[in-house]
């Protein structure tokens, strides 16, 4: 009788070992942990802030600026204090960047055919110069005005 019980126990042990290797382990929530709700499993809704919905906000200003030797196609940008400003800089010719020091905002320096984007909050009023920081490009006229009202 002992041999049968030992054999059954050993068989159950082996069977349990084999089945755990082929099945995902079952975990249970601890008594203090509530199961996930449908809201926790759902993707964000329009009321949840997402980058896309933030960009649709009325205080978001989006600009695309193209640069080439030695100019920007957009000479002036107007925004309001508190606006979230996004600038996509597209480089058409040479090696350039776009930056405005007062907001610590700058794209990467990129070669022709590339683009980079920077986002910042216009948290002070005034007229600020944006420019290309490569070599003497700023002195050569690669500048524009950011006006924050």
Backbone as a printed PyTorch tensor [residue, N CA C, xyz], in Angstrom:
tensor([[[  0.8200,  -1.1970,   0.0000],
         [  0.0000,   0.0000,   0.0000],
         [  0.8680,   1.2670,   0.0000]],

        [[  2.0050,   1.2030,   0.7860],
         [  2.9060,   2.3480,   0.8260],
         [  3.4950,   2.6390,  -0.5510]],

        [[  3.8090,   1.5580,  -1.3120],
         [  4.3940,   1.7220,  -2.6360],
         [  3.4210,   2.4250,  -3.5750]],

        [[  2.1190,   2.1180,  -3.4650],
         [  1.1170,   2.7520,  -4.3230],
         [  0.9940,   4.2330,  -3.9980]],

        [[  0.9560,   4.5570,  -2.7100],
         [  0.8450,   5.9730,  -2.2960],
         [  2.0730,   6.7500,  -2.7400]],

        [[  3.2540,   6.1590,  -2.5660],
         [  4.4950,   6.8320,  -2.9800],
         [  4.4970,   6.9960,  -4.4910]],

        [[  4.0740,   5.9700,  -5.2110],
         [  4.0200,   6.0470,  -6.6700],
         [  3.0330,   7.1070,  -7.1220]],

        [[  1.8660,   7.1520,  -6.4730],
         [  0.8810,   8.1750,  -6.8230],
         [  1.4030,   9.5680,  -6.5110]],

        [[  2.0580,   9.7270,  -5.3790],
         [  2.6080,  11.0320,  -4.9990],
         [  3.6890,  11.4520,  -5.9760]],

        [[  4.5690,  10.5300,  -6.3350],
         [  5.6350,  10.8300,  -7.2870],
         [  5.0520,  11.1680,  -8.6540]],

        [[  4.0400,  10.4240,  -9.0710],
         [  3.3910,  10.7010, -10.3560],
         [  2.7300,  12.0670, -10.3600]],

        [[  2.0590,  12.3980,  -9.2740],
         [  1.4140,  13.7090,  -9.1740],
         [  2.4490,  14.8220,  -9.2050]],

        [[  3.5850,  14.5950,  -8.5060],
         [  4.6580,  15.5780,  -8.4850],
         [  5.2110,  15.7900,  -9.8960]],

        [[  5.4740,  14.7110, -10.6030],
         [  5.9880,  14.8180, -11.9700],
         [  4.9790,  15.4640, -12.9010]],

        [[  3.7120,  15.0720, -12.7490],
         [  2.6660,  15.6430, -13.5760],
         [  2.5410,  17.1360, -13.3240]],

        [[  2.6100,  17.5370, -12.0710],
         [  2.5350,  18.9670, -11.7320],
         [  3.7180,  19.7100, -12.3230]],

        [[  4.8990,  19.1060, -12.2710],
         [  6.0940,  19.7510, -12.8390],
         [  5.9770,  19.9070, -14.3310]],

        [[  5.4640,  18.9190, -15.0350],
         [  5.3140,  18.9970, -16.4870],
         [  4.2490,  19.9970, -16.8690]],

        [[  3.1340,  20.0130, -16.1530],
         [  2.0580,  20.9120, -16.5400],
         [  2.4290,  22.3580, -16.2790]],

        [[  3.2410,  22.6240, -15.2440],
         [  3.6160,  24.0170, -14.9870],
         [  4.5870,  24.5170, -16.0320]],

        [[  5.3100,  23.6100, -16.6630],
         [  6.2430,  24.0360, -17.7000],
         [  5.5130,  24.3940, -18.9790]],

        [[  4.3120,  23.8710, -19.1880],
         [  3.6050,  24.1360, -20.4330],
         [  2.4650,  25.1350, -20.2610]],

        [[  2.1050,  25.4260, -19.0300],
         [  1.0180,  26.3660, -18.7850],
         [  1.5580,  27.6060, -18.1040]],

        [[  0.9300,  28.7390, -18.3750],
         [  1.2970,  29.9700, -17.6930],
         [  0.8900,  29.8520, -16.2410]],

        [[  1.7120,  30.3360, -15.3210],
         [  1.3520,  30.2540, -13.9190],
         [  0.1040,  31.0750, -13.6400]],

        [[ -0.6850,  30.5770, -12.7170],
         [ -1.8960,  31.2750, -12.3250],
         [ -1.5710,  32.1040, -11.1040]],

        [[ -1.8330,  33.4030, -11.1860],
         [ -1.5990,  34.2650, -10.0410],
         [ -2.9220,  34.8310,  -9.5860]],

        [[ -3.0140,  34.9880,  -8.3220],
         [ -4.2410,  35.5410,  -7.7660],
         [ -3.9140,  36.8610,  -7.1130]],

        [[ -4.8770,  37.7780,  -7.1270],
         [ -4.6910,  39.0520,  -6.4600],
         [ -4.6740,  38.8110,  -4.9620]],

        [[ -3.8340,  39.5490,  -4.2660],
         [ -3.8120,  39.4200,  -2.8140],
         [ -5.1250,  39.9590,  -2.2740]],

        [[ -5.5040,  39.5560,  -1.0580],
         [ -6.7910,  39.9880,  -0.5100],
         [ -6.9410,  41.4970,  -0.4460]],

        [[ -5.8390,  42.2400,  -0.3370],
         [ -5.9330,  43.7070,  -0.2520],
         [ -5.8870,  44.3590,  -1.6220]],

        [[ -5.6080,  43.5820,  -2.6620],
         [ -5.4610,  44.1340,  -4.0020],
         [ -6.7410,  43.8930,  -4.7980]],

        [[ -7.3460,  44.9690,  -5.2900],
         [ -8.5810,  44.8360,  -6.0740],
         [ -8.2390,  44.4460,  -7.4980]],

        [[ -9.0860,  43.6620,  -8.1440],
         [ -8.8260,  43.3250,  -9.5460],
         [ -8.9300,  44.5700, -10.4280]],

        [[ -8.2620,  44.5370, -11.5720],
         [ -8.2800,  45.6790, -12.4960],
         [ -9.6980,  45.9110, -12.9900]],

        [[-10.0630,  47.1800, -13.0920],
         [-11.3830,  47.5250, -13.5910],
         [-11.3190,  47.7220, -15.0940]],

        [[-12.4820,  47.7650, -15.7530],
         [-12.5220,  48.0070, -17.1940],
         [-11.8610,  49.3340, -17.5260]],

        [[-12.0160,  50.3510, -16.6700],
         [-11.4400,  51.6760, -16.9360],
         [ -9.9230,  51.6050, -16.9540]],

        [[ -9.3420,  50.7420, -16.0930],
         [ -7.8920,  50.6260, -16.0650],
         [ -7.3720,  49.8940, -17.2950]],

        [[ -8.1930,  49.0710, -17.9020],
         [ -7.7730,  48.2990, -19.0630],
         [ -8.0650,  48.9990, -20.3810]],

        [[ -8.8580,  50.0590, -20.3670],
         [ -9.2600,  50.7610, -21.5860],
         [ -8.1680,  51.7360, -22.0250]],

        [[ -8.0290,  51.9840, -23.3400],
         [ -7.0850,  52.9970, -23.8100],
         [ -7.5870,  54.3830, -23.4090]],

        [[ -6.6920,  55.4060, -23.4390],
         [ -7.1050,  56.7550, -23.0530],
         [ -8.2650,  57.2540, -23.9100]],

        [[ -9.1240,  58.0370, -23.3050],
         [-10.2530,  58.6320, -24.0140],
         [ -9.9310,  60.0930, -24.2980]],

        [[-10.8400,  60.7820, -24.9510],
         [-10.6300,  62.1970, -25.2590],
         [-10.3870,  63.0260, -24.0050]],

        [[-10.9560,  62.6110, -22.8720],
         [-10.7600,  63.3830, -21.6520],
         [ -9.3760,  63.1710, -21.0580]],

        [[ -8.6890,  62.0850, -21.4480],
         [ -7.3420,  61.8360, -20.9700],
         [ -6.3700,  62.6820, -21.7860]],

        [[ -5.4280,  63.3440, -21.1230],
         [ -4.4760,  64.1510, -21.8970],
         [ -3.5110,  63.2500, -22.6590]],

        [[ -3.4610,  63.4130, -23.9520],
         [ -2.5150,  62.7060, -24.7970],
         [ -1.7890,  63.7570, -25.6220]],

        [[ -0.6290,  63.4260, -26.1770],
         [  0.0630,  64.4180, -27.0080],
         [ -0.8150,  64.9440, -28.1430]],

        [[ -1.6310,  64.0490, -28.7390],
         [ -2.4740,  64.4680, -29.8510],
         [ -3.5430,  65.4570, -29.3850]],

        [[ -4.1860,  65.1520, -28.2430],
         [ -5.2320,  66.0620, -27.7760],
         [ -4.6330,  67.3670, -27.2750]],

        [[ -3.4320,  67.2990, -26.7160],
         [ -2.7880,  68.5280, -26.2570],
         [ -2.5020,  69.4440, -27.4410]],

        [[ -2.1390,  68.8510, -28.5850],
         [ -1.8240,  69.6680, -29.7540],
         [ -3.0790,  70.2950, -30.3350]],

        [[ -4.2710,  69.7410, -30.0430],
         [ -5.5200,  70.3050, -30.5450],
         [ -6.0280,  71.4290, -29.6480]],

        [[ -5.4030,  71.5870, -28.5050],
         [ -5.8220,  72.5960, -27.5500],
         [ -5.6630,  73.9830, -28.1640]],

        [[ -6.5340,  74.9010, -27.7380],
         [ -6.4590,  76.2410, -28.3190],
         [ -5.2280,  77.0110, -27.8760]],

        [[ -4.5370,  76.5960, -26.8090],
         [ -3.3170,  77.3010, -26.4270],
         [ -2.0710,  76.6010, -26.9720]],

        [[ -2.2260,  75.7040, -27.9450],
         [ -1.1060,  75.0630, -28.6160],
         [ -0.9120,  75.7230, -29.9810]],

        [[  0.2920,  76.1540, -30.2290],
         [  0.6360,  76.7810, -31.5110],
         [  1.6940,  75.9270, -32.1960]],

        [[  1.4150,  75.5710, -33.4510],
         [  2.2920,  74.6810, -34.2060],
         [  2.8190,  75.4130, -35.4360]],

        [[  4.1310,  75.3600, -35.5990],
         [  4.7770,  76.0130, -36.7390],
         [  5.6930,  75.0180, -37.4330]],

        [[  5.7780,  75.1360, -38.7410],
         [  6.7700,  74.4120, -39.5260],
         [  7.6540,  75.4640, -40.1750]],

        [[  8.9490,  75.3470, -39.9180],
         [  9.9200,  76.3160, -40.4250],
         [ 10.9210,  75.5600, -41.2790]],

        [[ 11.1390,  76.0550, -42.4790],
         [ 12.1320,  75.4580, -43.3750],
         [ 13.3460,  76.3620, -43.4240]],

        [[ 14.5090,  75.7680, -43.2840],
         [ 15.7550,  76.5300, -43.3290],
         [ 16.5940,  76.1360, -44.5210]],

        [[ 17.3280,  77.1130, -45.0210],
         [ 18.3150,  76.8740, -46.0800],
         [ 19.4040,  77.9220, -45.9100]],

        [[ 20.4370,  77.8440, -46.7050],
         [ 21.5410,  78.7990, -46.5580],
         [ 21.0800,  80.2040, -46.9110]],

        [[ 20.9900,  81.1110, -46.1820],
         [ 21.0910,  81.4730, -44.7920],
         [ 19.8070,  82.1520, -44.3850]],

        [[ 18.6900,  81.4180, -44.4390],
         [ 17.4060,  82.0250, -44.0950],
         [ 16.4100,  80.9780, -43.6100]],

        [[ 15.3970,  81.4830, -42.9220],
         [ 14.2250,  80.6900, -42.5500],
         [ 13.0720,  81.1820, -43.4010]],

        [[ 12.1600,  80.3020, -43.7900],
         [ 11.0170,  80.7400, -44.5880],
         [  9.9650,  81.4550, -43.7360]],

        [[  9.9560,  81.2230, -42.4370],
         [  9.0430,  81.9260, -41.5390],
         [  9.8750,  82.9730, -40.7970]],

        [[  9.5520,  84.2370, -41.0220],
         [ 10.3370,  85.3300, -40.4300],
         [  9.7930,  85.7810, -39.0830]],

        [[  8.5130,  85.4610, -38.8120],
         [  7.8910,  85.9290, -37.5790],
         [  6.8270,  84.9390, -37.1200]],

        [[  6.8160,  84.6840, -35.8040],
         [  5.7980,  83.8270, -35.1870],
         [  5.1750,  84.6050, -34.0470]],

        [[  3.8320,  84.5950, -33.9750],
         [  3.1230,  85.2770, -32.8890],
         [  2.3640,  84.2560, -32.0610]],

        [[  2.5560,  84.3230, -30.7430],
         [  1.8540,  83.4480, -29.8120],
         [  1.4530,  84.2760, -28.5950]],

        [[  0.6950,  83.6470, -27.7140],
         [  0.2920,  84.3030, -26.4690],
         [  1.0670,  83.6910, -25.3110]],

        [[  1.2670,  84.4870, -24.2710],
         [  1.9430,  83.9900, -23.0770],
         [  1.1640,  82.7840, -22.5490]],

        [[  1.8900,  81.7060, -22.2380],
         [  1.2730,  80.4800, -21.7540],
         [  1.0120,  79.4500, -22.8380]],

        [[  1.1290,  79.8510, -24.1080],
         [  0.9180,  78.8980, -25.2010],
         [  2.0080,  77.8230, -25.2000]],

        [[  1.6070,  76.6270, -25.5840],
         [  2.5690,  75.5600, -25.8500],
         [  2.9330,  75.6870, -27.3230]],

        [[  4.2040,  75.9080, -27.5800],
         [  4.6760,  76.1610, -28.9430],
         [  5.4660,  74.9440, -29.4270]],

        [[  5.0820,  74.4540, -30.6020],
         [  5.8120,  73.3500, -31.2270],
         [  6.3350,  73.8370, -32.5660]],

        [[  7.6410,  73.6920, -32.7520],
         [  8.2810,  74.0880, -34.0090],
         [  8.9170,  72.8520, -34.6250]],

        [[  8.4740,  72.5310, -35.8370],
         [  9.1270,  71.4860, -36.6170],
         [ 10.0330,  72.1920, -37.6040]],

        [[ 11.3260,  71.9550, -37.4540],
         [ 12.3140,  72.5750, -38.3280],
         [ 12.7170,  71.5760, -39.4020]],

        [[ 12.5250,  71.9760, -40.6620],
         [ 12.9120,  71.1480, -41.8110],
         [ 14.0990,  71.8200, -42.4880]],

        [[ 15.1650,  71.0750, -42.6400],
         [ 16.3620,  71.6250, -43.2700],
         [ 16.3860,  71.2570, -44.7440]],

        [[ 16.4020,  72.2750, -45.5710],
         [ 16.3690,  72.0890, -47.0230],
         [ 17.7590,  72.0880, -47.6500]],

        [[ 18.7020,  72.7920, -47.0030],
         [ 20.0030,  72.9980, -47.6240],
         [ 21.0520,  73.2430, -46.5400]],

        [[ 22.2010,  72.6040, -46.6410],
         [ 23.2830,  72.8420, -45.6840],
         [ 23.0950,  72.0830, -44.3820]],

        [[ 23.6090,  72.6730, -43.2890],
         [ 23.5800,  72.0800, -41.9500],
         [ 23.1140,  73.1660, -40.9930]],

        [[ 21.9480,  72.9770, -40.3490],
         [ 21.3390,  74.0460, -39.5580],
         [ 20.5980,  73.5220, -38.3370]],

        [[ 20.1440,  74.4700, -37.5240],
         [ 19.2320,  74.1870, -36.4170],
         [ 18.3120,  75.3820, -36.2410]],

        [[ 17.4050,  75.2800, -35.2870],
         [ 16.4960,  76.3690, -34.9320],
         [ 16.5360,  76.4790, -33.4230]],

        [[ 16.7430,  77.7020, -32.9070],
         [ 16.7840,  77.8670, -31.4510],
         [ 16.3410,  79.2550, -31.0310]],

        [[ 15.8320,  79.3130, -29.7880],
         [ 15.5080,  80.5870, -29.1510],
         [ 15.9680,  80.4530, -27.6900]],

        [[ 16.9600,  81.2450, -27.3370],
         [ 17.6400,  81.1020, -26.0520],
         [ 16.7440,  81.3470, -24.8440]],

        [[ 15.8840,  82.3470, -24.9090],
         [ 15.0980,  82.7530, -23.7460],
         [ 14.1460,  81.6580, -23.2480]],

        [[ 13.8390,  80.6910, -24.0840],
         [ 12.9680,  79.5880, -23.6860],
         [ 13.7270,  78.2660, -23.6360]],

        [[ 15.0530,  78.3630, -23.7730],
         [ 15.9010,  77.1720, -23.7530],
         [ 15.3630,  76.1210, -24.7300]],

        [[ 14.9760,  76.5760, -25.9090],
         [ 14.3630,  75.7130, -26.9230],
         [ 15.2770,  75.6300, -28.1330]],

        [[ 15.5640,  74.4050, -28.5470],
         [ 16.4350,  74.2290, -29.7080],
         [ 16.2120,  72.8620, -30.3290]],

        [[ 16.2910,  72.8290, -31.6550],
         [ 16.2980,  71.5480, -32.3470],
         [ 17.7410,  71.0670, -32.3990]],

        [[ 17.9150,  69.8470, -32.8630],
         [ 19.2590,  69.3320, -33.1180],
         [ 19.7990,  70.0260, -34.3540]],

        [[ 21.1000,  70.0520, -34.4920],
         [ 21.7040,  70.5040, -35.7480],
         [ 21.5920,  69.3390, -36.7150]],

        [[ 20.9660,  69.6100, -37.8640],
         [ 20.6550,  68.5150, -38.7930],
         [ 21.1110,  68.8320, -40.2160]],

        [[ 21.4180,  67.7970, -40.9900],
         [ 21.8030,  68.0050, -42.3910],
         [ 20.5790,  68.1950, -43.2790]],

        [[ 20.8300,  68.5780, -44.5150],
         [ 19.7620,  68.7660, -45.5030],
         [ 18.9360,  67.4930, -45.6420]],

        [[ 17.6150,  67.6940, -45.7930],
         [ 16.7120,  66.5740, -45.9700],
         [ 16.1690,  65.9980, -44.6670]],

        [[ 16.6090,  66.5090, -43.5410],
         [ 16.1600,  66.0150, -42.2350],
         [ 15.2760,  67.0570, -41.5650]],

        [[ 14.5890,  66.6210, -40.4880],
         [ 13.7850,  67.5450, -39.6960],
         [ 13.8600,  67.1500, -38.2290]],

        [[ 13.5960,  68.1150, -37.3590],
         [ 13.5660,  67.8870, -35.9240],
         [ 12.4990,  68.8030, -35.3330]],

        [[ 11.9580,  68.4070, -34.1900],
         [ 10.8690,  69.1600, -33.5670],
         [ 11.2270,  69.5080, -32.1320]],

        [[ 10.8330,  70.6980, -31.7140],
         [ 11.0110,  71.1360, -30.3310],
         [  9.6820,  71.7050, -29.8300]],

        [[  9.3590,  71.4560, -28.5680],
         [  8.1420,  71.9890, -27.9520],
         [  8.5240,  72.6920, -26.6570]],

        [[  7.9380,  73.8660, -26.4250],
         [  8.2170,  74.6230, -25.2110],
         [  7.0070,  75.4660, -24.8620]],

        [[  7.0010,  76.0190, -23.6550],
         [  5.9240,  76.9020, -23.2200],
         [  6.4420,  78.3350, -23.2670]],

        [[  5.7010,  79.1900, -23.9420],
         [  6.0570,  80.6120, -24.0360],
         [  5.5950,  81.2770, -22.7340]],

        [[  6.4600,  81.2620, -21.7230],
         [  6.0580,  81.7020, -20.3880],
         [  6.4770,  83.1320, -20.0450]],

        [[  6.9330,  83.8830, -21.0270],
         [  7.2490,  85.3050, -20.8110],
         [  6.9140,  86.0910, -22.0630]],

        [[  6.5660,  87.3510, -21.8750],
         [  6.1830,  88.1920, -23.0140],
         [  7.3890,  88.9500, -23.5500]],

        [[  7.2720,  89.3480, -24.7960],
         [  8.3300,  90.1190, -25.4310],
         [  8.5780,  89.6450, -26.8460]],

        [[  9.6040,  90.2070, -27.4560],
         [ 10.0300,  89.8180, -28.7950],
         [ 11.3930,  89.1690, -28.6550]],

        [[ 11.4930,  87.9610, -29.1500],
         [ 12.7040,  87.1610, -28.9850],
         [ 13.2090,  86.7160, -30.3480]],

        [[ 14.5170,  86.7210, -30.5090],
         [ 15.1030,  86.3070, -31.7800],
         [ 15.3190,  84.7970, -31.7840]],

        [[ 14.8260,  84.1390, -32.8350],
         [ 15.2150,  82.7540, -33.0580],
         [ 16.2250,  82.7640, -34.1840]],

        [[ 17.1030,  81.7480, -34.1980],
         [ 18.2330,  81.7870, -35.1250],
         [ 18.8250,  80.3990, -35.3240]],

        [[ 19.7390,  80.3030, -36.2900],
         [ 20.5410,  79.1080, -36.5060],
         [ 21.8670,  79.3360, -35.7900]],

        [[ 22.2640,  78.3730, -34.9660],
         [ 23.4860,  78.5410, -34.1670],
         [ 24.7420,  77.9870, -34.8340]],

        [[ 24.6170,  77.4800, -36.0390],
         [ 25.7730,  76.9020, -36.7300],
         [ 26.6670,  78.0280, -37.2670]],

        [[ 27.9530,  77.9390, -36.9610],
         [ 28.9420,  78.8840, -37.4930],
         [ 28.5060,  80.3350, -37.4010]],

        [[ 28.5900,  81.0410, -38.5070],
         [ 28.2240,  82.4550, -38.6020],
         [ 26.8290,  82.6490, -39.2020]],

        [[ 26.0220,  81.6200, -39.2210],
         [ 24.7080,  81.6850, -39.8760],
         [ 23.8210,  82.7870, -39.2790]],

        [[ 23.8560,  82.9480, -37.9690],
         [ 23.0500,  84.0040, -37.3330],
         [ 23.4810,  85.3740, -37.8520]],

        [[ 24.7800,  85.6110, -37.8820],
         [ 25.2990,  86.8950, -38.3850],
         [ 25.0030,  87.0720, -39.8710]],

        [[ 24.8830,  85.9720, -40.5890],
         [ 24.5770,  86.0270, -42.0220],
         [ 23.0850,  86.1900, -42.2990]],

        [[ 22.2780,  86.3640, -41.2440],
         [ 20.8650,  86.6730, -41.4350],
         [ 19.8930,  85.5270, -41.2460]],

        [[ 20.3500,  84.4020, -40.7250],
         [ 19.4500,  83.2780, -40.5030],
         [ 18.7840,  83.4470, -39.1420]],

        [[ 17.8080,  84.3800, -39.1280],
         [ 17.1120,  84.7710, -37.8910],
         [ 15.6400,  85.0110, -38.1740]],

        [[ 14.8690,  85.0830, -37.0980],
         [ 13.4580,  85.4250, -37.1680],
         [ 13.0190,  85.9450, -35.8060]],

        [[ 11.7380,  86.3470, -35.7030],
         [ 11.2100,  86.9050, -34.4490],
         [ 10.0960,  86.0250, -33.9080]],

        [[ 10.1810,  85.7370, -32.6130],
         [  9.0980,  85.1010, -31.8860],
         [  8.4960,  86.1820, -31.0000]],

        [[  7.2450,  86.5190, -31.2670],
         [  6.5510,  87.5650, -30.5040],
         [  5.5670,  86.8880, -29.5700]],

        [[  5.7540,  87.1070, -28.2690],
         [  4.8690,  86.5440, -27.2510],
         [  4.0990,  87.6860, -26.6190]],

        [[  2.7760,  87.6910, -26.8300],
         [  1.9400,  88.7880, -26.3240],
         [  1.3310,  88.4370, -24.9870]]])
